[in-house]
Amino acid sequence: MIRKTLLLFVALATLALLFVPNVIEVAQAWGFYGHKRINRMACYTLPPEMFPFFKRHIDFISDHAVDPDRRRYAVPDEAPRHYIDIDHYEAPGVDPFEVVPRKWNDAVTKYTEDTLKSYGIVPWHIQVMYGRLIAAFQRGDVDRILRNAADLGHYIADAHVPLHTTENYNGQLTNQYGIHAFWESRIPELSADNYDHFVGRAEYIDDPLTAAWEAVHASHLLVDSVLGIEKRLSESFPEDRKFQIESRGRTTVRSYSADFTKAYEDAMMGMVEQRMNASIIAVGSFWYSAWVNAGQPDLDRLEQKDVSDSLKLVLKAEEELWKENQKGFGREHE
């Protein structure tokens, strides 16, 4: 049965790949490094009733924080779960946060489901994943608890990235192509070891959908600064100091230099660290709230259980599929 399920998954995933364009623009919030770090640090915000279970599985929680990005290659509906181009709904004198209904059914009625999926659904998908995590806690299903917690952490972190709230997600509309990976991958990779991730204890969230929308709103308020500061800095920064050539594995790539990266981060006054820390406390708080709403089940009885072989096989298949596509597209993210 496990083998048949695995073969069916791979077959469906391969079929889905036939409809993928030759060139894919992938916007992976926080990059693999950042997502793993956020999920890992979120475990340390949890109360004593939850921490031993999450500590035991902390490597799984952090390693699989990147699974939703890997699934983009195989699941057609995956991409819009990571962002919302809220400014698509903007008009002169119109605040999109005032006109887009917060509840999914109301938004579908107003715009249609196809339109919403075309411009991103991250706040609504956070609510969906939150419900799945509650159900997993209620069932005492270790596989579903770990996978849903890891996935939920990913989408919450995505909502905290400013460029995941705008149609100009990669600076392509302002001749700043590449700024997405620069902001959310390059900066954390170079600087996160110096960040202070002491964010306190997870807190109960009364209204998860509102919390998801508030994260998106806070992110969107920073979009102009993310783009404007980079543009001004680029105009005054010598071109030969803006980029550097470095080796990554077997390839040589042009990356933003450490000097330019530091100058950009300094000009933003710690914005990346602040959004990463906001992600960490939000992820922990969503996990904690799901556990509370599930009736605060005793996780100690699950502490010695590990993920099932069937889940390991599915995750392995997803990873292999992602690796194969990396060979074809030649990049991890843009």
N, C-alpha and C positions, 0 to 999 in steps of 0.2 A: 504493500500500500504506500509506504513512504517513497519507494523508488518511482512508482507510478505518479505520485503527486509531484515529485521533483521533476520528472520528465515532462509532465504537463506544464509546469511553471516555466521551464526552459523553452519549451516549444512556443508557448504564448508570448514569452518575452522576445524570442527571436522573430516571431511574426510581427510584433510591434515595431521592431527595428527596421523593417522594410519600409515603413512610412516615415522614418526619420530623415530630414534633409541632410545633404552632404556636408553642410556646414552648420554647426549648432552653436548658438550663443547661450552659454550657460552662466548664470549668475548665482554662485553659491555663497550665500551669506556666511561670513566669518571664515570661510575656507575650512579645510579639514582640521587644521590645528586649533582654530578658535572654537569650533563646535565641540570638539573633544574636551577642551579645557573648561568650557562653560558647564557642560554636563557633569564633569568630574567635581568641579568646585561647588556645584549646586548640592551635591550629596552632603557636604559639610554644613549646610544650612538646616538640615533636618533634625527633628527632635529625637531624644533617646529611644523612643518607641519605634522609630523607622530607621535610624542610622545604621544599626548592626546589619540589617538586611541589605541596605544599599551599599554599605562598605564592603560587604562580602562580594557583591557583584559590581563593584565600581569600575573594574576594567571593561566589563561588558557595556555598562551604561555609557562610558566615555568612548570606547571603540566604535560602538554602533550609533553614536550621535550623528554619524555621517551617512547612515543608510538612506534617508530620504533623498539625498543628492544623488546617490548611486542609482536609485530607482528611477530617476528621470529618464534614463535611457530605455527602460522597459515598460513603464506605466504611462500611457498617454495622458492621463488626468493628473499626473504628479506635479508638473511644473507650476500651475497656478496656486498650488497650496503654499508656496513659499513667499508670496509677495502680494501686494495690492497696489496697483497704479492709481492711487486715490485722486491724483490730479487730473486723470482723464475725465472726472465728473465735475471738474472745476469750470467756472465761467466768470466773466467780469462781475465782480461784486458778489460772487456766490462762493461760500465756504463749502467744499465738498463734504466735510464732516457733518454739515448741517442738512445736506440733501440726500446723502446715502443712508438708507435705513440700516440700523444696526442688526436687526433680526433678519435671518436668512430668508424666510418666507416673504417678508415684506420687501426685501431687496429684489427677490426673484419676480415678484409681482410688478415692481416698478421698472426693472431693467431687463428681465429674462435671465435664465440661468446661463445661457450661452454667452451673453454679454459679461456677466460677472466672472465667468471662467476665463474669458479673454483678457481680463485686466486684473486677475488675481483674487484669491479668496482667503488669504492667510488668517484673518481674525475669526472667520467662521470655521475654518478647519481646526484651529486651536480648540474651539469649543467641542468639535466632534471628537478629537483625540482625548480631550479631558473626560468626556463621557465614557470612552472606551477604557481609560485607565481606571475609572471608578468601578466599572463592571469587572475588570480584571482583579482588582483588590477584593471585591465581593466574592468572586469565585475562588480566590486563593490560587490562581493560575500563574505560576512563576514565569512561564514563557511570555504570557500576555502582559504581565506587570512590567517585566524588563523591557520588552520591545516597545510597548506603548509609552512607557516613561522616557525611553531614549528618543523615540520619535517626537513626542510632545515637546521635549526639551529643544529639539532642533527647530521646530516651527516657532516656538516662543522666541528663541534667539534670532530667527529670521526677522520677526516683527520689530526687533530692536535696531535693525540696520536702516539708516535713513534712505539709502539708495534702493531699498526694497519697497518703497512707498511712492515711487515716481516713474513715469514713462521714460524719463531720461536716466534710466537705471545704470547705464554704463558711460554716461557723458557723451553718448553718441549724437545728441542733439545740440551740443555746445562745443564740439571739437575737443572733447576731453576723454576720448575713448581709452578704456583701460583703468579708469578711476575706481571702478567697482572693486576689482581684485586688489588694487592699491590700498584702498581704505580698509577693507575688511579682512584681507589676508596678509599683505606685506607688512603693514604696521604691527599687527599682533605678533607675527612671526619674529620680528626684530625687537619688539619692546615688551611683550607681555610678561616676560620673566621678571620685569621690574615693577609690574602692577601690584597694587595692594588689593587683594580680593577678599578682604575681611568685610563682609556685607551684613553680618548679623544673622539672626534666625529667621527661618521661613515663617510667614504669617498667613492666617486663613484669609482666603479670597471669597467674599460674599457673592460676587457676580463675575464669573470668569469671562463671559463675553464682553462685558464692559471693560474689564482689565485688559483684554486683548486689544480692544479698540483704543484704549488709552496708551498702550505701548506703541501702536501704529501712529497715533496722533503725535506723541512726543518725538518719534523718529522723524516724522514728516516736517516738523518745525525746524529740523536741522539740515534739511536738504540744501537750502540756499547757501548755508555756511560751508557745507562739504564741497560744493561746486565752486563757490565764489572764492574761497580761500585758496584752493588749489590753482585756480586760474590766475589770481593775482601773484601768487608765489612763482608760478611758471614764467610769468612775464618778466620777473626780476632775477630769476635764477639762471646762471650760465648753463647752456645746454650740455656742455661737456661734464658738468657736475651733477646733472639731473639723473643721469642713467649710469649703470655700470654693467659690465659683462661678467656673468658668473656661471659656474657649472652646476647643473642639477641632474644627478645621475649620469647618463651618457650623453646628455645634450647640453649645449651652451645657449643661454638665454640672456636677453637684455632686460634688466630689472631696474626699478627705481633705486637710486643710490641711497646708502645709509644717511648721507648728509641731507638729501632732499626729503627723505622720509622723516627725519627728526625735525627738520624745519617745518614741515607740514603739520606734524603732530603737535609741535609747540604752538604753532599759530592757532590750532583748534583748541588749545588749552585743555588737553586731556579728554577730548570728546570720545575717542575710541575706548579708553579705559572706563569711562563713565557708562557708556552703552553696554560694554561687556559686563560690568558689575550689575547694571540694571537687569540684564539677561539672567545672570546667575541667581539673584534673589527672586526673580519672577519664576524661573523654572522650579526652584525649591518650593516656592509658595504654592504653585499649581500642583506639584506632587503631594505636598502636605494636605492641601484642601481636598484633593481627590481621595486621599486615605481617610480623612475625617468624614467626608460624605458617603464613603463606603461603609461607615460604621466603626471605624478604627479597628480593623481586624488585627489579630495578634500575628505579627510578622515573624516572631521568634520560631513559630512552628514551621515556617517555610525556610528558615535560615540555612538548613543543611541541604536543601534541594537545589539542583543545578538546572540549567536549561536542558531541554530534551534534545535527543539526537536528531529528531525530525526538524526542529527549528535550526539546529546547527547546519543541517544539510541545505535548507532553504537559504539561509544567510550565506553559506558558501557559494551556492549557485548565483546569488545576486552579485557577490563580490567578483566571481569569475567573469560574469557577463559584463560588469563594469570595466574590468581589466582589458577584456577583448576590445571594448569600444574605445578605451584609452589609446590602444594601438592604432585604431582607425582614425581618431580625431587628433591625436598627438598633443593633448593638453588635459590637465586636471580641471582647470576652471579658467574663466576669463572675468 
